[in-house]
Amino acid sequence: MYFEVRGEKTYCSNGTGSIDPNRQSVVFVHGAGLDHSTFVLASRNFARQKFNVYAIDLPVHGRSDGVALDSINELAKWLRDALEALEIKQTSLIGYSMGSLICLQFAADYPEYLRSMALVGTSIPMPVSDPLLNAAKDNSHEAFDMANTWSHSKIAQLGGNENPGISMMMSGQRLLEASREDVFFADLKACNEFTNSLELAEQITIKTLVFVGDQDQMTTPVKALKVAESIPNCEVIYLSPAGHAMFSEHPNAVLDGLIKII
């Protein structure tokens, strides 16, 4: 469905489900260079379970118009405006990678909107390596290659998935290649310049779930666990073998975990 945020056409997927004001809502926030299709299985699953699902395309991602925002703080403010436009008063918030930082900032700044939160592939801070950042700045295809490779565990790079029809490496590559020029760099810059410390996580009061991949090279297990330890009311789900791309590598385990909290 399309709606407007700050006068710009914005897209979110409802997982083919309808919207009923009497149902609870779930909002998904994607990672750098990605879009709503990151959550295609999750959004369909929760729509069938009678949740109002909103897998939102951030500005100039996927089908959304607007201007690229290269600050996590600004993206959190934009997300608040999106929830206002959608008339969502309270929701569960699920963030992946860069989306997890947006969710953390949002939860600290606007806790009144949230019922619970899940973070998949997270760390504070979330530094980006110079080779990846420089390649993205040059709009080089090498940036996509690096990010996609580093996002998957060794076994995932060989192919195969517990759910038929999922090509993990190809799906990630396709999404990054579809991103518009300079968008991936703006996203990585936002992650790299997010200077908030773990004190931000300590401000979170809502029930939170953190997914940790044992082979995650983008947000290492040590850093993800530090985030979880800093949130007062937090549970951890540890996936193995798993890289950063947990939604595609372990879709069933992620869904089983999410249903406990949303």
Buried (B, 14 or more C-beta within 10 A) or exposed (E): EEBEBEEBEBBBBBBEBEBEEEBBBBBBBBBBBBBBBBBBBBBBBBBEBEBBBBBBBBBBBBEBBBEBBBBBBBBBBBBBEBBEEBEBEEBBBBBBBBBBBBBBBBBBBBEEBBBBBBBBBBBBBBEBBEEBBBBBBEBEEEBBBBBBBBBBBEBBEEEEBEEEEBEBBEBBBEBBEBBEEBBBBBBBBBBBBBEBEBEBBEBBEBBBBBBBBEBBBBBBBEBBBBBBBBBEEBBBBBBEEBBBBBBBBBBEBBBEBBEEBB
